[in-house]
Amino acid sequence: MNVFYEEDGGFKVASIMSEADSSMQVEASSGKRSKIKTANVLMRFEGSLSGFLEAAQAEAETLDTDFLWECCGEDEFGFESLAEEYYGGKPSHQQAAAIAIKLHGAPMYFYRKGKGRYKAAPEDTLKAALAGMEKKRQQAELLAQMVAQLKVHSLPDGFASKLDQLLYAPDKNSLEWKALDQAASELKQLPVQVLHASGAIASIHDYHLGAFLREYFANGTEFPAFTLADLPEALPLSAVQAFSIDDSTTTEIDDALSVTALPNGNTQVGIHIAAPALGVSPHASLDNEVMKRLSTVYMPGHKITMLPEAAIRPFSLDAGQVKPALSLYLEVAPDFSIVSHQSRLEQVTIIENLRHDTLEPYFNEQTLAEDSGHPLWQPLVFLFRFAESLEKARGKYDPTRPQPVDYNFYVSEGKVSIINRQRGSPMDKLVAELMIAANSQWGLLLAQNEVPGIYRAQNGGKVYMTTKAEGHQGLGVAQYAWCTSPLRRAVDLINQRQLISVLTLTPPVYPANSDEIVGHMRNFDQTYNAYNEFQTRMERYWCLQYLIQENITEIDATVWRENLVRLQNLPYMTKVHSLPATKPGSKVRLAVQKVDTLLMELDCKFLHLIEETTEPSTEAEAAVEASMEAPNV
């Protein structure tokens, strides 16, 4: 006696060797023996096992599923009864098995109701299921078609409207993403590489920028409608003639300086800061936008300003104009000691906007001893000597300390030039020291009047932001509040509002124990760091683009540590895995093997050693450390 039974979701046949109440020992035609449950047996039959199942499966393939569904009616039925009706009489065992195989293989048509029993699916349900199956079939065909197109670098129809999603926030259930993911897997590439090869990324630069904009400017970079507050009446006009010192690309002039001889033989040094707090009203529409942006975003060739141009121009300290300013006056004795200081809210005449590139030939370390012919040479030299005195008073004066290099990126029509300039030049020191002095003094003024501000502090090597006046060890000052860039940083704008309240004897915008100022501080700290990371990323992009642009195949580098090197004349550090054990500070020659601006990757190969350092502490390492510690004024 043989049995036709179900096991592991399929059908099998075997000969009975022995049988108990609930199980039996059977032997397949292959000779394999096994134990099965009696409950799984659908049919017993006599005869040969050989070819039985194959013949039943062949017969099942000739059966029409739709016709079977029409024949079975609405009631529950057994496969043998349906076989009898279908074949018009008692079916053979192979025919009955064929019916069972067919029913079992069409679960959309026939619902299982028990051992060998089924029920036809309702017509509406079946139509829906068949439509779904057809849709899946069509999707499978479309998926295969899209994968094939992507693999030959052709962008499928429908991808163009979904590129933003596919690049930055893919819906992994979408057909387009599944096609992209499959194509990338088969090509052994990343999805973004496949899209780029298919022409989906018109500009790699804009692709990197788009990722940032999507996260921080999801609603665009346009400003909402706004109005500026009227300036206070009768702001006094200062008698000083002020000038600024900035890079040639700076359009938001936050700070200016003045030097005035006093009748008593002392000199008055004025530090004048733009006063947008007079025009941007707290909690107005523009202020709400400022507290979202929190800072101007910088990147080579472009920036996203914290304030709109219509709010910058009335307050930017542009040459030839009289502008409102928050001024700190320091009375300086001939020995450069500070005799007194005073803060004022006033109007200031700006006579000049000096630019680094045009000023430096007239004002550098070689021109300090003799008049260079620049109209402002004398006040500039005085300010530099005063700045040196301030640096010494902070305990940070060290002329032997290696100075890091500043890198300025200038982008025009897709071409980049990268200009490096040694930090610590007279004009750098002049501006940095005076801004440190202003930020420290105004931080003290807030603390003395018990008005909260936002401070930058450093203790135990850790730099952090706080609303209390705390020391900054790295700068050597008792307190340091960012106040000198209110056109570009929300923290400075907030502190300026607080300073104005002190000078005008009005209640502070942010009172003591204000949750609002703490919230702004925390948001700023997080956002400002993200902006800086983005700026660094875009600078790395332009460094890579520069290598391509200049067709650089070999480049010198300085070993920083282990296999990490810094490229010569570029602010770019990369790992060179082929670099042998080499002392930090050593100069090496590298072959540029691959530059990938899409993935931001640079592959270099070590060629040879140029010069091995003999110093345990290298100039390169010291310069990097100095760059990391340098204040952002």
C-alpha positions as CSV (number, residue, x, y, z in Angstrom):
1,M,0.0,0.0,0.0
2,N,1.2,3.5,-0.9
3,V,0.4,6.9,0.4
4,F,0.1,10.4,-1.1
5,Y,0.9,12.8,1.7
6,E,1.8,16.4,2.4
7,E,5.2,17.4,3.9
8,D,7.1,20.7,4.2
9,G,4.5,22.5,2.0
10,G,4.6,20.0,-0.8
11,F,3.4,16.6,-1.8
12,K,5.2,13.2,-1.7
13,V,4.5,9.5,-2.3
14,A,5.9,6.5,-0.5
15,S,5.2,2.8,0.4
16,I,3.9,1.9,3.8
17,M,6.3,-0.3,5.8
18,S,4.5,-0.2,9.2
19,E,1.6,1.8,10.7
20,A,0.6,2.8,14.2
21,D,-2.3,4.8,15.5
22,S,-0.9,8.3,14.6
23,S,2.2,7.6,12.5
24,M,3.6,5.3,10.0
25,Q,7.0,4.3,8.6
26,V,7.3,4.8,4.9
27,E,9.9,4.2,2.2
28,A,10.3,6.5,-0.9
29,S,11.1,5.1,-4.3
30,S,14.6,6.3,-3.7
31,G,14.9,3.9,-0.8
32,K,14.9,6.6,1.8
33,R,12.9,5.7,4.9
34,S,11.1,8.2,7.2
35,K,8.4,8.5,9.8
36,I,5.3,10.6,8.9
37,K,2.1,11.6,10.7
38,T,-1.0,9.7,9.6
39,A,-2.8,13.1,9.7
40,N,-0.7,14.3,6.8
41,V,-1.8,11.4,4.5
42,L,-4.3,12.6,1.8
43,M,-4.8,9.4,-0.2
44,R,-3.8,5.7,-0.2
45,F,-3.3,3.8,-3.4
46,E,-2.1,0.5,-4.8
47,G,0.4,0.1,-7.6
48,S,3.9,1.4,-8.5
49,L,5.4,4.5,-6.9
50,S,7.8,5.0,-9.9
51,G,6.6,8.0,-12.0
52,F,3.4,8.5,-10.0
53,L,4.2,12.0,-8.7
54,E,5.8,13.1,-12.0
55,A,2.7,11.9,-13.9
56,A,0.4,13.7,-11.4
57,Q,2.4,17.0,-11.8
58,A,2.3,16.7,-15.6
59,E,-1.5,16.2,-15.4
60,A,-1.9,19.2,-13.0
61,E,-0.2,21.4,-15.6
62,T,-2.9,20.6,-18.1
63,L,-5.7,21.7,-15.7
64,D,-7.2,25.2,-16.1
65,T,-7.3,27.0,-12.7
66,D,-10.0,29.4,-13.7
67,F,-12.2,26.5,-14.9
68,L,-11.6,24.6,-11.7
69,W,-12.6,27.7,-9.7
70,E,-15.8,28.0,-11.7
71,C,-16.6,24.3,-11.1
72,C,-16.2,24.1,-7.4
73,G,-19.0,26.4,-6.3
74,E,-19.2,28.4,-3.1
75,D,-19.2,25.5,-0.5
76,E,-16.2,23.9,1.1
77,F,-15.1,20.7,-0.8
78,G,-12.5,18.0,-0.8
79,F,-10.0,17.6,-3.6
80,E,-11.2,14.0,-4.4
81,S,-14.9,15.2,-4.8
82,L,-13.7,18.0,-7.1
83,A,-11.7,15.5,-9.1
84,E,-14.7,13.2,-9.5
85,E,-16.8,16.1,-10.7
86,Y,-14.1,17.4,-13.1
87,Y,-13.4,14.1,-14.7
88,G,-17.0,13.0,-14.8
89,G,-16.7,9.9,-12.7
90,K,-14.3,8.2,-10.2
91,P,-10.9,9.6,-11.0
92,S,-7.7,7.7,-11.0
93,H,-5.3,8.2,-8.1
94,Q,-3.0,10.2,-10.3
95,Q,-5.9,12.4,-11.5
96,A,-7.0,13.0,-7.9
97,A,-3.4,13.8,-7.0
98,A,-3.2,16.2,-9.9
99,I,-6.3,18.1,-8.7
100,A,-4.7,18.3,-5.2
101,I,-1.5,19.7,-6.6
102,K,-3.4,22.2,-8.7
103,L,-5.5,23.4,-5.8
104,H,-2.5,23.6,-3.6
105,G,-0.6,25.7,-6.1
106,A,-3.3,28.4,-6.5
107,P,-3.8,29.8,-3.0
108,M,-5.4,33.0,-4.4
109,Y,-8.2,30.9,-6.0
110,F,-8.6,28.3,-3.3
111,Y,-8.4,28.7,0.5
112,R,-7.3,25.8,2.5
113,K,-9.8,24.6,5.1
114,G,-8.2,21.5,6.4
115,K,-6.5,18.3,5.2
116,G,-7.3,18.0,1.5
117,R,-10.2,20.5,1.8
118,Y,-10.6,23.8,0.2
119,K,-13.0,26.7,-0.5
120,A,-13.2,28.9,-3.5
121,A,-12.2,32.5,-3.0
122,P,-15.0,35.1,-3.4
123,E,-15.1,36.6,-6.9
124,D,-14.3,40.2,-5.7
125,T,-11.4,39.0,-3.6
126,L,-10.1,36.9,-6.4
127,K,-10.2,39.8,-8.9
128,A,-8.4,42.0,-6.4
129,A,-5.8,39.4,-5.8
130,L,-5.2,38.8,-9.5
131,A,-5.0,42.5,-10.1
132,G,-2.4,42.7,-7.4
133,M,-0.4,39.8,-8.9
134,E,-0.6,41.4,-12.3
135,K,0.7,44.7,-10.8
136,K,3.6,42.9,-9.1
137,R,4.4,41.2,-12.4
138,Q,4.4,44.5,-14.2
139,Q,6.5,46.1,-11.4
140,A,8.9,43.2,-11.7
141,E,9.3,43.8,-15.4
142,L,9.7,47.6,-14.8
143,L,12.2,46.9,-12.1
144,A,14.3,44.7,-14.3
145,Q,14.1,47.3,-17.1
146,M,15.2,50.1,-14.8
147,V,18.0,48.1,-13.4
148,A,19.2,47.3,-16.9
149,Q,19.1,51.0,-17.8
150,L,21.0,52.1,-14.8
151,K,23.7,49.5,-15.4
152,V,24.4,51.0,-18.8
153,H,24.4,54.5,-17.3
154,S,21.0,55.6,-18.6
155,L,18.5,57.3,-16.3
156,P,15.1,55.6,-16.4
157,D,11.9,57.6,-16.9
158,G,10.4,58.8,-13.7
159,F,13.7,59.2,-11.9
160,A,14.2,62.9,-12.6
161,S,11.2,63.9,-10.5
162,K,12.5,61.8,-7.6
163,L,16.2,62.6,-7.6
164,D,16.1,64.8,-4.5
165,Q,14.5,61.9,-2.5
166,L,16.8,59.3,-4.0
167,L,19.9,61.3,-3.3
168,Y,19.2,62.5,0.3
169,A,16.2,60.6,1.8
170,P,15.3,57.5,-0.2
171,D,12.1,55.7,0.4
172,K,13.4,52.2,0.4
173,N,10.0,50.7,-0.4
174,S,9.8,52.7,-3.7
175,L,10.4,50.9,-7.0
176,E,13.0,53.5,-8.0
177,W,15.1,52.9,-4.9
178,K,14.9,49.1,-5.3
179,A,16.1,49.4,-8.8
180,L,18.9,51.7,-7.8
181,D,19.9,49.6,-4.9
182,Q,19.9,46.4,-7.1
183,A,21.9,48.1,-9.9
184,A,24.4,49.4,-7.3
185,S,24.8,46.0,-5.8
186,E,25.4,44.3,-9.2
187,L,27.8,47.0,-10.2
188,K,29.5,46.9,-6.8
189,Q,29.1,50.7,-6.4
190,L,27.2,53.0,-4.1
191,P,23.8,54.3,-5.2
192,V,25.1,57.8,-5.6
193,Q,27.8,56.7,-7.9
194,V,25.2,54.9,-10.1
195,L,23.1,58.1,-10.2
196,H,26.1,60.2,-11.1
197,A,27.2,57.9,-13.9
198,S,23.6,58.0,-15.2
199,G,23.7,61.8,-15.4
200,A,21.5,62.5,-12.5
201,I,23.9,64.8,-10.7
202,A,24.5,67.8,-12.9
203,S,26.9,69.4,-10.3
204,I,28.8,67.5,-7.6
205,H,29.3,70.8,-5.8
206,D,25.5,71.3,-5.7
207,Y,25.0,67.7,-4.6
208,H,27.1,68.3,-1.5
209,L,25.5,71.7,-0.9
210,G,22.0,70.2,-1.4
211,A,22.6,67.7,1.5
212,F,23.3,70.7,3.8
213,L,20.4,72.8,2.6
214,R,18.0,69.9,2.9
215,E,18.9,69.6,6.6
216,Y,19.3,73.2,7.7
217,F,17.3,75.2,5.1
218,A,14.5,72.8,4.1
219,N,12.2,75.7,3.3
220,G,14.8,77.6,1.2
221,T,17.2,80.4,2.0
222,E,14.8,83.3,1.3
223,F,13.9,85.6,4.2
224,P,10.3,86.3,5.3
225,A,8.8,89.7,5.0
226,F,10.2,92.0,7.7
227,T,10.5,95.6,8.9
228,L,13.4,97.2,10.7
229,A,12.8,99.2,13.9
230,D,13.4,102.9,13.7
231,L,16.8,104.0,15.0
232,P,16.9,105.9,18.3
233,E,16.7,109.6,17.9
234,A,19.7,111.9,18.6
235,L,22.3,109.2,18.7
236,P,25.5,111.3,19.3
237,L,28.0,111.6,16.5
238,S,31.5,110.6,17.4
239,A,34.3,112.8,16.3
240,V,36.6,109.9,15.4
241,Q,37.4,108.7,11.9
242,A,37.1,104.9,11.8
243,F,38.4,102.3,9.4
244,S,38.0,98.5,9.0
245,I,40.3,95.7,8.0
246,D,38.8,92.7,6.3
247,D,39.3,90.1,3.5
248,S,38.4,91.4,0.1
249,T,35.3,89.1,0.0
250,T,33.8,90.4,3.2
251,T,30.6,92.3,2.6
252,E,29.2,92.4,6.2
253,I,31.6,94.9,7.9
254,D,31.1,94.3,11.6
255,D,34.0,96.1,13.2
256,A,36.1,99.2,12.7
257,L,38.9,100.9,14.6
258,S,40.0,104.5,15.3
259,V,43.0,106.1,16.8
260,T,42.8,109.6,18.3
261,A,45.5,111.6,20.0
262,L,44.4,113.1,23.4
263,P,45.6,116.5,24.8
264,N,47.2,114.8,27.8
265,G,49.6,112.8,25.7
266,N,47.6,109.6,25.8
267,T,45.9,108.0,22.8
268,Q,42.3,107.0,22.5
269,V,41.7,103.7,20.7
270,G,38.2,103.1,19.5
271,I,36.7,99.7,18.7
272,H,33.5,100.2,16.9
273,I,31.0,97.4,16.3
274,A,28.0,97.5,13.9
275,A,24.7,97.8,15.8
276,P,22.0,95.7,14.1
277,A,20.4,95.2,17.5
278,L,19.0,98.7,17.1
279,G,17.0,97.6,14.0
280,V,16.2,93.9,14.5
281,S,13.5,93.8,17.2
282,P,13.4,90.8,19.5
283,H,10.7,88.2,18.6
284,A,9.8,90.1,15.3
285,S,9.6,88.0,12.1
286,L,13.2,88.8,11.2
287,D,14.5,88.0,14.6
288,N,12.7,84.6,14.6
289,E,14.4,83.8,11.3
290,V,17.8,84.9,12.7
291,M,17.3,82.6,15.7
292,K,16.8,79.8,13.3
293,R,19.8,80.5,11.2
294,L,22.0,81.6,14.1
295,S,25.0,82.4,11.9
296,T,26.1,83.2,8.4
297,V,27.1,80.0,6.6
298,Y,30.4,80.3,4.8
299,M,31.7,78.1,2.0
300,P,34.2,78.9,-0.8
301,G,32.6,81.1,-3.4
302,H,29.3,81.4,-1.6
303,K,27.7,82.2,1.7
304,I,24.2,82.2,3.2
305,T,23.9,85.3,5.4
306,M,22.3,85.3,8.8
307,L,20.6,88.7,7.9
308,P,19.1,89.7,4.6
309,E,21.0,92.3,2.5
310,A,18.3,94.9,3.3
311,A,19.1,94.5,7.0
312,I,22.9,94.4,6.6
313,R,23.4,97.5,4.6
314,P,21.9,100.0,7.1
315,F,24.3,98.7,9.7
316,S,27.4,97.4,7.9
317,L,30.3,99.8,8.6
318,D,30.8,100.7,4.9
319,A,33.3,103.4,3.9
320,G,32.1,106.9,3.3
321,Q,29.0,106.5,5.6
322,V,28.0,107.4,9.1
323,K,26.6,104.3,10.9
324,P,25.3,103.5,14.3
325,A,27.8,101.6,16.4
326,L,28.5,100.2,19.8
327,S,31.9,101.6,20.7
328,L,34.5,100.7,23.3
329,Y,37.1,103.5,23.9
330,L,40.4,102.7,25.6
331,E,42.6,105.4,26.8
332,V,46.1,104.2,26.3
333,A,49.2,105.6,27.9
334,P,52.6,106.0,26.0
335,D,53.7,102.7,27.6
336,F,50.6,101.0,26.1
337,S,48.9,100.5,29.5
338,I,45.2,101.1,29.6
339,V,44.3,104.1,31.7
340,S,40.5,103.9,31.4
341,H,37.8,102.5,29.2
342,Q,34.3,103.6,28.3
343,S,31.4,102.1,26.2
344,R,29.0,104.3,24.1
345,L,26.1,103.8,21.7
346,E,26.7,106.4,19.0
347,Q,27.1,107.2,15.3
348,V,30.5,106.7,13.7
349,T,32.0,108.0,10.5
350,I,33.7,105.3,8.5
351,I,36.5,106.7,6.3
352,E,38.0,103.5,4.8
353,N,37.4,99.7,4.4
354,L,40.9,98.3,4.2
355,R,41.4,94.9,2.5
356,H,44.0,92.4,3.3
357,D,45.4,92.0,-0.2
358,T,45.9,95.7,-0.8
359,L,47.0,96.6,2.7
360,E,49.6,93.9,3.3
361,P,52.2,95.3,0.9
362,Y,52.1,98.6,3.0
363,F,51.7,97.0,6.4
364,N,53.7,94.0,7.2
365,E,56.6,93.0,9.5
366,Q,59.1,94.7,7.2
367,T,57.2,98.1,7.1
368,L,56.8,98.5,10.8
369,A,60.0,100.5,11.3
370,E,59.6,103.1,8.5
371,D,56.6,104.8,7.0
372,S,55.4,102.8,4.0
373,G,53.5,105.6,2.5
374,H,50.1,104.3,3.4
375,P,47.8,107.1,4.6
376,L,46.9,105.1,7.8
377,W,50.4,103.8,8.4
378,Q,50.9,105.6,11.7
379,P,47.6,104.6,13.4
380,L,48.1,101.0,12.1
381,V,51.6,100.8,13.6
382,F,50.4,102.2,16.9
383,L,47.5,99.7,17.0
384,F,50.0,96.9,16.3
385,R,52.3,97.9,19.1
386,F,49.3,98.2,21.4
387,A,48.1,94.7,20.2
388,E,51.5,93.3,21.2
389,S,51.1,94.8,24.6
390,L,47.7,93.3,25.0
391,E,49.0,89.9,23.9
392,K,51.8,90.1,26.5
393,A,49.3,91.1,29.2
394,R,47.3,87.9,28.4
395,G,50.5,85.9,28.8
396,K,50.3,84.6,25.2
397,Y,53.1,86.5,23.5
398,D,55.6,84.1,22.0
399,P,57.3,85.3,18.8
400,T,59.0,81.9,18.4
401,R,55.8,80.0,18.3
402,P,55.0,78.6,14.8
403,Q,52.0,80.3,13.2
404,P,49.4,78.3,11.3
405,V,48.5,79.1,7.8
406,D,45.2,80.7,6.7
407,Y,43.8,79.5,3.4
408,N,41.5,81.7,1.4
409,F,39.4,80.2,-1.3
410,Y,38.4,82.3,-4.3
411,V,35.9,80.7,-6.7
412,S,35.0,82.2,-10.1
413,E,33.1,80.4,-12.9
414,G,33.9,77.0,-11.5
415,K,37.6,77.7,-11.1
416,V,39.2,77.9,-7.7
417,S,42.3,79.6,-6.5
418,I,43.6,78.8,-3.0
419,I,45.8,81.5,-1.4
420,N,47.7,80.7,1.7
421,R,48.8,83.4,4.1
422,Q,50.8,83.0,7.3
423,R,48.6,83.9,10.3
424,G,50.1,86.3,12.9
425,S,50.9,89.1,10.4
426,P,50.7,92.6,11.9
427,M,47.2,93.2,10.6
428,D,46.0,89.8,11.9
429,K,47.4,90.4,15.3
430,L,46.1,93.9,15.4
431,V,42.5,92.9,14.7
432,A,42.5,89.8,16.8
433,E,43.9,91.4,19.9
434,L,41.5,94.4,19.8
435,M,38.5,92.1,19.3
436,I,39.6,89.9,22.2
437,A,39.9,93.1,24.3
438,A,36.4,94.2,23.4
439,N,34.9,90.8,23.9
440,S,36.5,90.5,27.3
441,Q,35.7,94.0,28.5
442,W,32.1,93.8,27.4
443,G,31.7,90.4,29.0
444,L,32.9,92.0,32.2
445,L,30.5,94.9,31.8
446,L,27.5,92.5,31.6
447,A,28.8,90.5,34.6
448,Q,29.3,93.7,36.7
449,N,25.7,94.7,36.0
450,E,24.3,91.2,36.6
451,V,22.9,91.0,33.1
452,P,23.2,87.6,31.5
453,G,25.2,87.1,28.4
454,I,26.6,84.3,26.3
455,Y,30.2,83.5,27.0
456,R,32.9,81.3,25.5
457,A,34.9,79.6,28.3
458,Q,37.8,77.2,28.6
459,N,38.7,75.3,31.7
460,G,40.8,72.1,31.9
461,G,41.3,72.2,28.2
462,K,37.5,72.0,27.6
463,V,35.9,74.8,25.6
464,Y,32.2,75.4,26.2
465,M,29.5,78.0,26.1
466,T,27.8,79.4,29.2
467,T,25.6,82.3,30.4
468,K,28.0,83.1,33.3
469,A,31.3,84.9,33.1
470,E,34.0,82.3,33.4
471,G,37.7,82.3,32.5
472,H,39.1,81.3,29.1
473,Q,42.4,79.6,29.8
474,G,43.4,79.4,26.1
475,L,43.0,83.1,25.6
476,G,44.2,84.1,29.1
477,V,41.2,86.3,29.9
478,A,38.9,86.3,32.9
479,Q,35.8,86.2,30.6
480,Y,35.1,86.2,26.9
481,A,31.7,87.1,25.4
482,W,31.3,87.1,21.6
483,C,30.2,90.6,20.8
484,T,32.1,91.8,17.8
485,S,30.3,90.1,14.9
486,P,26.6,90.9,15.3
487,L,25.9,90.9,11.6
488,R,27.1,87.4,11.3
489,R,26.4,85.6,14.6
490,A,23.3,85.4,16.6
491,V,25.2,85.1,19.9
492,D,26.9,88.5,19.2
493,L,23.5,90.1,18.4
494,I,22.1,88.7,21.6
495,N,25.0,90.0,23.7
496,Q,24.7,93.4,21.9
497,R,21.1,93.7,23.0
498,Q,22.1,93.0,26.6
499,L,24.9,95.6,26.4
500,I,22.6,98.2,25.0
501,S,20.2,97.6,27.9
502,V,23.1,98.3,30.3
503,L,24.2,101.5,28.5
504,T,20.6,102.8,28.1
505,L,19.6,101.8,31.6
506,T,16.6,99.8,30.3
507,P,15.5,96.2,31.3
508,P,17.5,93.6,29.5
509,V,15.8,91.7,26.6
510,Y,16.9,88.4,28.3
511,P,16.5,88.8,32.1
512,A,18.4,86.8,34.7
513,N,17.5,83.0,34.7
514,S,16.0,83.4,31.2
515,D,15.3,80.1,29.6
516,E,15.2,81.8,26.2
517,I,18.9,82.9,26.2
518,V,19.9,79.4,27.4
519,G,17.9,77.9,24.6
520,H,19.5,80.2,22.0
521,M,23.0,79.4,23.4
522,R,22.5,75.7,23.1
523,N,21.0,75.9,19.6
524,F,23.8,78.2,18.5
525,D,26.5,75.9,19.8
526,Q,25.1,72.9,17.9
527,T,24.3,74.8,14.7
528,Y,27.6,76.7,14.6
529,N,29.6,73.5,14.9
530,A,27.5,72.0,12.1
531,Y,28.1,75.1,9.9
532,N,31.8,74.9,10.5
533,E,31.9,71.2,9.6
534,F,30.1,72.0,6.4
535,Q,32.5,74.8,5.6
536,T,35.4,72.4,6.1
537,R,33.7,69.8,3.9
538,M,33.3,72.3,1.1
539,E,36.9,73.4,1.4
540,R,38.0,69.8,1.1
541,Y,35.8,69.5,-2.0
542,W,37.5,72.5,-3.6
543,C,41.0,71.2,-2.6
544,L,40.1,68.0,-4.5
545,Q,38.7,70.1,-7.4
546,Y,42.0,72.1,-7.4
547,L,44.0,68.9,-7.9
548,I,41.9,68.0,-10.9
549,Q,41.8,71.5,-12.2
550,E,45.6,71.9,-12.1
551,N,46.2,68.3,-13.3
552,I,48.4,67.6,-10.3
553,T,49.8,64.1,-10.5
554,E,52.5,64.4,-7.9
555,I,52.5,66.5,-4.7
556,D,54.6,67.1,-1.6
557,A,53.2,66.6,1.9
558,T,54.2,66.8,5.5
559,V,53.8,63.8,7.8
560,W,51.7,64.6,10.7
561,R,51.4,61.3,12.5
562,E,51.6,57.7,11.4
563,N,50.2,57.5,7.9
564,L,48.4,60.8,8.0
565,V,49.8,63.7,6.0
566,R,49.0,67.3,5.2
567,L,49.3,68.3,1.5
568,Q,51.7,71.1,0.7
569,N,49.9,74.5,0.2
570,L,46.5,73.0,0.7
571,P,44.4,72.7,3.9
572,Y,43.9,69.0,3.2
573,M,44.9,66.0,5.4
574,T,44.7,62.4,4.1
575,K,45.9,59.0,4.9
576,V,48.5,57.4,2.7
577,H,48.4,53.6,3.4
578,S,51.7,52.9,1.5
579,L,53.6,55.4,3.7
580,P,56.4,53.6,5.5
581,A,57.2,54.4,9.2
582,T,58.3,58.1,9.0
583,K,58.9,60.7,11.7
584,P,56.3,63.4,12.0
585,G,57.3,66.6,10.3
586,S,59.2,64.8,7.5
587,K,58.6,65.9,3.9
588,V,57.5,63.2,1.4
589,R,56.6,63.0,-2.2
590,L,53.3,61.4,-3.2
591,A,51.7,60.3,-6.4
592,V,48.1,61.3,-6.9
593,Q,46.3,58.2,-8.1
594,K,42.6,59.0,-7.7
595,V,40.6,62.1,-6.9
596,D,36.9,61.6,-6.3
597,T,35.0,64.7,-5.5
598,L,31.7,62.8,-5.3
599,L,32.8,60.5,-2.4
600,M,35.3,63.1,-1.2
601,E,38.1,60.7,-1.4
602,L,41.8,61.1,-2.3
603,D,44.1,58.1,-3.0
604,C,47.8,58.8,-2.9
605,K,50.8,56.6,-3.1
606,F,54.1,57.2,-1.4
607,L,57.0,57.8,-3.8
608,H,60.0,58.8,-1.8
609,L,61.2,60.7,1.3
610,I,62.3,64.3,0.6
611,E,63.5,65.3,4.0
612,E,63.4,63.6,7.4
613,T,62.9,65.8,10.4
614,T,65.3,65.5,13.4
615,E,62.9,67.3,15.8
616,P,60.7,65.2,18.1
617,S,58.0,68.0,18.1
618,T,57.5,69.2,14.5
619,E,56.7,72.6,13.2
620,A,53.8,71.1,11.3
621,E,52.2,69.6,14.4
622,A,52.7,72.8,16.3
623,A,51.1,74.8,13.5
624,V,48.1,72.5,13.5
625,E,47.7,72.8,17.3
626,A,48.0,76.5,17.1
627,S,45.3,76.6,14.4
628,M,43.0,74.6,16.6
629,E,43.5,76.9,19.6
630,A,43.3,80.2,17.7
631,P,40.4,82.4,18.8
632,N,37.4,83.1,16.5
633,V,36.9,86.8,17.2
